[in-house]
Amino acid sequence: MALTELATLGEACVAVLQCSNPREKVMAARKAARDWRLGRLSHRFDTPPPDRPGRPERPELLPPNRMPKRGKGGSERARIAMIHALAHIEFVAIDLAFDLIARFGADFPPDFADDWLRVGADEAMHFALLARRLEELGSAYGDLPAHDGLWEAAIETAHDVAARLAIVPMVLEARALDITPETIVRFRHFNDERTARMLTRIVDDEVRHVGAGTKWFLWSMNRSGANPQESYQMLVRRHFRGAVKPPFNDSARSQAGLTRDFYLPLAP
């Protein structure tokens, strides 16, 4: 097949974003990553991404301040609530990866797509693992409400790839590096080794995801001649509504290239 006859990467990414059924979104994400790897997609972006991706009827999406408290106990109900919240984060993260490619991929070399398609496939795998774990515990994704804060970050940064990279991988995913190790300890304390192993696998992948964000943020800064640390801090102050607060997992962040000179000046 000639290159001009190939489907485009933009079309493949938009197909993922348009899926509302979780299982179909996972399959579409895996297919897009596989087709790109096998050379079946051209590096073209002539299909604009939707403002909002497809979502299933459930879970009900609530503002963060209306979310029910999950509790800190080790009951099965509390563990299900925690796993459901993590599954929702991973589900939205699929769309965040593919929206990044579809929206901004034309401005970057193909290596950008290599990295973020791998991230998107990882997020699909993470969601599938957690959704399966919910089913093992007698629940399902969608049984509990969730909030839409992650996609609000995508809307806030839809106009600026540097802002998107600063906020999503370098703030939100970096925060997961800080808190997931403690979550793993909690599941082990509750004798839920299966979930703990899943989260260990996920946090290892998240180091690479934060690394991809930092890598391409630095690439963007080098292209524009801007100071990376000062630009990061400016973008976070402008576009992030939360707080960048300790404790920080400095070791994992450093592995991802996100050094203390980026985020410590933002800490209270």
ZIBEL-V372780 format. One line per field, one symbol per residue. ss: DSSP state (a for helix, b for strand, c for the rest). phi: phi as a letter, one per 20 degrees, with the letter a starting at -180 (. if undefined). Layout:
ss=???
phi=???
This chain:
ss=ccaaacbbaaaaaaaaaacccaaaaaaaaaaaaaaaacccbbccccccccccccccccccbbcaaacccccccccaaaaaaaaaaaaaaaaaaaaaaaaaaaaaaaaccaaaaaaaaaaaaaaaaaaaaaaaaaaacccccccccbbcaaaaaaaaccccaaaaaaaaaaaaaaaaaaaaaaaaaaaaacccaaaaaaaaaaaaaaaaaaaaaaaaaaaaaaaacccaaaaaaaaaaaaccccccccccaaaaaaccccaaaaaaacc
phi=.fgfeffefgfffffffffdfgfffffffffffffffemeceeccdcffffcffcffcffedfgfdfffendfeffffffffffffffgffffgfffffgffecffecfgggfgfefffffffffffffffffgffencafofcfbddfffgffffdfebffffffeffedfffffffdfgffffffffemdfffgffffffffffgfffffffgeffgffffemefffffgfffffeddeedecffdegffffgeneefffdffeff
